[in-house]
Amino acid sequence: MKRIHVYISGRVQGVFFRAETQRTATSLKLTGWVRNMDDGRVEAVFEGEPDEIERMLDWCHQGPPASRVDRVEAAEEAFTGTMQGFRIVY
């Protein structure tokens, strides 16, 4: 199992990025969370099977149709297995 912490920059707020991230992560059976940051980026943590994490990272580089992703910063962290479901944090 794997855990990844990502920061996504570009036009990623106000374009349903969090909702689509939640939908995609849930469909990949990942756990974690996603939130908007005050600096205009989106931050997310994903936990799950390594192959599904890679698929989620690929999606993060594209985002939903109305978004424009300029940069994705990703760092692997120690897997915890403590999160249940995938939620949007406000």
C-alpha positions as CSV (number, residue, x, y, z in Angstrom):
1,M,0.0,0.0,0.0
2,K,1.1,3.5,-0.7
3,R,0.5,7.1,0.5
4,I,1.1,10.2,-1.6
5,H,0.7,13.9,-0.7
6,V,0.1,16.3,-3.6
7,Y,-0.1,20.0,-4.3
8,I,-1.7,21.0,-7.6
9,S,-1.2,24.5,-9.1
10,G,-2.9,26.2,-12.0
11,R,-6.6,27.0,-12.5
12,V,-7.8,24.4,-10.0
13,Q,-10.2,26.3,-7.8
14,G,-13.8,27.1,-8.9
15,V,-13.7,24.4,-11.6
16,F,-15.1,21.4,-9.6
17,F,-11.5,20.1,-9.0
18,R,-12.3,18.9,-5.5
19,A,-15.5,17.2,-6.4
20,E,-14.0,15.5,-9.4
21,T,-10.9,14.5,-7.3
22,Q,-13.3,12.9,-4.8
23,R,-15.2,11.1,-7.5
24,T,-12.1,9.8,-9.2
25,A,-10.4,8.7,-5.9
26,T,-13.5,6.9,-4.8
27,S,-13.8,5.1,-8.1
28,L,-10.2,3.9,-7.7
29,K,-11.0,2.8,-4.1
30,L,-8.5,5.3,-2.6
31,T,-8.9,6.9,0.8
32,G,-7.8,10.4,1.8
33,W,-8.9,14.0,1.4
34,V,-8.7,17.1,-0.8
35,R,-8.9,20.8,0.0
36,N,-8.5,24.2,-1.5
37,M,-5.6,26.2,-0.2
38,D,-5.5,30.0,0.4
39,D,-2.7,30.4,-2.1
40,G,-4.9,29.0,-5.0
41,R,-3.5,25.5,-5.1
42,V,-5.3,22.3,-4.3
43,E,-3.8,19.9,-1.7
44,A,-4.7,16.2,-1.4
45,V,-3.6,13.0,0.3
46,F,-4.3,9.6,-1.3
47,E,-3.8,6.1,0.2
48,G,-4.3,2.8,-1.6
49,E,-2.9,0.3,-4.0
50,P,0.2,1.6,-5.8
51,D,-1.2,1.1,-9.3
52,E,-4.4,3.1,-8.4
53,I,-2.3,5.9,-6.8
54,E,-0.4,6.2,-10.1
55,R,-3.7,6.4,-12.0
56,M,-4.8,9.1,-9.6
57,L,-1.6,11.0,-10.1
58,D,-2.0,10.8,-13.9
59,W,-5.5,12.2,-13.4
60,C,-4.2,15.1,-11.2
61,H,-2.0,16.2,-14.1
62,Q,-5.1,16.6,-16.3
63,G,-7.9,17.5,-13.8
64,P,-11.5,18.1,-14.8
65,P,-12.3,19.7,-18.2
66,A,-12.6,23.3,-17.0
67,S,-9.3,23.2,-15.1
68,R,-5.7,24.0,-16.2
69,V,-3.0,22.2,-14.3
70,D,0.4,23.9,-14.4
71,R,2.2,21.9,-11.8
72,V,1.8,18.8,-9.6
73,E,4.2,18.4,-6.7
74,A,4.0,14.9,-5.2
75,A,5.8,13.4,-2.2
76,E,5.5,9.8,-1.0
77,E,4.8,9.5,2.8
78,A,4.5,6.6,5.2
79,F,1.2,4.7,4.6
80,T,-1.0,4.9,7.7
81,G,-4.2,3.0,6.7
82,T,-6.1,5.1,9.2
83,M,-8.3,7.1,6.7
84,Q,-11.8,5.9,5.8
85,G,-13.4,7.0,2.5
86,F,-12.3,10.0,0.6
87,R,-13.6,13.4,1.7
88,I,-13.5,17.1,0.8
89,V,-12.0,19.1,3.6
90,Y,-13.2,22.7,4.0
